[in-house]
């Protein structure tokens, strides 16, 4: 985990073992062994892990897919519907069966509400890697592809209330937040990512992240925007969805 500022002097001055590796004039490099209390490693356990969980953490070749709306209807959507990857953990949060004490903000409206919680990747000990997730209350919206102008009140609530809640709790203004959706998402329950603008968070690459403000503007211009345009995303070589695109001659 990141070092705390007040611990840096202790790390450099006290109880730290150094082994010289190289010295040349004013430059030297060392192997440093910090004390145990400054060597904390944050660990996430997935148990029991499915094959999909295991594949997620393996290094793989990656391929870019350009998915038309026809591709979505004929390839991606049937694939999503055939999967049984559990999102029970999402429902547990929404129903307050788990992580209730971690909720930063909640709007209970069944259509336009959401729950804002810290992401597992953030330990909440510092702000530079701030990372929260907004999970929508409704369960009929899987991803960006489902969004229409009907969902504008929901998306605007997330954008406005999410920024206000983070500013109030953590003192980070909306101008220092990156607020976006993933496509493809890692799980098919609509959610929005809030990360510190200065943090190079996983999944912020141009082929995956879609700024929430841009999504809102696009839906204002055209209610069926995301049912018309092609969307680009990356798939790892071992992902079953890539094989579906290959079988259809789209890769």
N, C-alpha and C positions, 0 to 999 in steps of 0.2 A: 504494500500500500504506500501511497505518497508520504514523504516525510513531513512532519509538522514543523512549521517555521521555528517555533520555540525550541525544537529538539536539534536543530542543525548544529549549534555550537557544541552541544553535548556529543553529538555524533563525531565531530571533527577533533574534539579536544580530550574526551574522556573514554577510557575503557575500550578503545578501538585498536585492534591489532593491525599492523601494517607490515607487508612484506615487499621490499623493494624489487621491482622487476627491471627497471632501466633508469639510468641517470646520464644526462648529457647536458653540460653547462647549466642553464637555469631550469631545464626541463627534467622531470622525473615522473615515472608511473609506478603505482603500487597496487598490490592486491589488498583490498580492505575487508576486514571482518568486523562488522558492527555487532554490538551487544544484542542479545536476544530480544530485549524489549524494543529495539529499533529495527527489527528484522521481520516485522509482521507480514504475513502473506494472506491475502483474502482468498478464500476457497469457496467455490460453489459446488455442491454435490447434487447430482441427478441420479436418483436410485428409486426404482429400477430404470435403467436407461434403455430406450428403444434403439433399433438400428439407425433411425433417423437422427437421434441425439448423437450417436457415435460418429456418424458421417459428418455432422455439422462441424466437428472439431478436427477433422482430418484435412491436411493440405491437398488440394486438388487442382487440376487444370480448370480454367474457367472459360466459358463461352458466352458471348453476347447474343441475346435473342431479341429480335424485333417483332413484337407480338401485335398483329392487327386485331380488330374487334372480332373478325371471323375466327382467327386463331384462338382467341379467348373462348368463344362459344364452343368451338369444335375440339379444342385440345386442352386448354388450361382448366376451364370450368368442370368438364367431366372428370378430369384428374383430381381436382379439389374435392369434388363430391364423392369420389371413390376412396378418399383417405380417411383414416380413423385416428389421426394424430390428436390426442386429447388436449383440449383447452380448459379442462376442469379448473385448473389453477386460476384462470381469468374469472370464471363464475364464482369461485371461492372468495375472491377479492370483492366482486360486485355485491355478493350476498353477505359480506363481512364474516365469512367463516374462517378467513385467514388474512393476516396482515392488516387487520382493522386499525391497529395502533400506528400504522405507517401512512395512513391516508392523510394527504396534505390538503386536499380540497374535494368536496363532493357536491354534485348537482344531481338530485334524485329524480328529476323529470325522466319518465320512461322513454320518451322519444328524443329529447334534446339534452339529456344529462350525461354526466361522465364522472369517473373517479380518477383523481390524480395521485399517483404514488411514485416514490423513488424507484428507479430501475435497480435491478440486482447488481449492476456493474458499478454503482456509486455507493460509497460507504458513508456519505454525508458528513465526513470529517473536514472537507475543504470544498471550496466553491469552483475551483478552476475546471474540475471535471464533472460539474453538476449534470445530472441526467435523471429526468423523470418521464413517466409514461402516463398519458391520459387514455383510459379504457372507457369506451362508450357503454352506456347502460343497455341500449338496444342490442339484440343478438341476431338481427337479420342483415347486417352489413358486414361483408367479409373483407372487402379491400377497396382500394381506389376505384376499381372498375364498377362498383355498385353505386357510386355516388352520383346524385343528380341534384338539381336545385332544391328538391324536397329536403335535402340534408343541410342546407345552408344555415338554418338556425342552430343546429347541432354544432357545425364546424365553427361558426362565429362564437358560440358559447365557449368552446374549447380554447379558441385563440384568445379571447378577451379575459375570461375568468382564469384561465391557466396562467397568463402573464401576471394578472393581479395577485393571484395566490402565491406565486413564486417571489414576486417583489415584496409582498408582505412577510412571508416566512423567512426568506433567505436574503432579502435586500438586493436582489439582482434585477435590474430593469429589463423591460421587454426588448430594448435595443441591444442587449447583450445576450439574447437567446436565439438559438437556431431551432425553429419549430417546423416539423416536417413529418411526412408519412413515407413509409417504404413501399415500393412495388418492385418485385414481389415482397410481401411481408413474410416474416418468419413464422407467423401464425395467423389464421384466418378469422380474426375478430378485430374489427376496426379499432386502431389505436394510433395515437399521435406521440411523437418523440419531442421532448424539450431538452436541449443540451446547451451548455455554455458555449457561446460563440467562439471563444478562444480554444476550445477543446476539440481536438481532431478525433471525434467519436467514431466508432465502427459504423459503417453503413451510411456515411455522409457523402459518398461518391456520387458524381453527377448521374450515373446510370441507375441509381437506386432511390435517392432522396428527392421528394417533391415538397417544396415549401408549402405549408398550410395556407399562407396568404395568397400564393399563386393559385392553389387549388380552388380557393373561394372565388377569386377573380375569374377563373376559367368557367366555373359553374354559373356565375352571374351572366357571363357572355353567352353561354350555351348550356342549357340544362343537361343535355346528353353528350357533353364534351368527352367524357371518359368512356362513352360507348361508341365513339366515332374514331378517335385518334389511335395511332399505333403507339405502343409503349415499349421502351427498351429496358431490359434487365439482364443480369448475369446469372448463369447457372453453372454449378460445379459439374465436372465430368461424370460423376457417379450419381447425379440426381435423376430419379425416375422421370421427372417432367422433361428433362433434356432428351431422354430416350423417346418420349412421346413426340417431341418436335422433330427429332431425327427420323422417326418412323413415318411422319407426315411429310417428309421432304422439305422441312422449313429451316433446317440447319445444314 
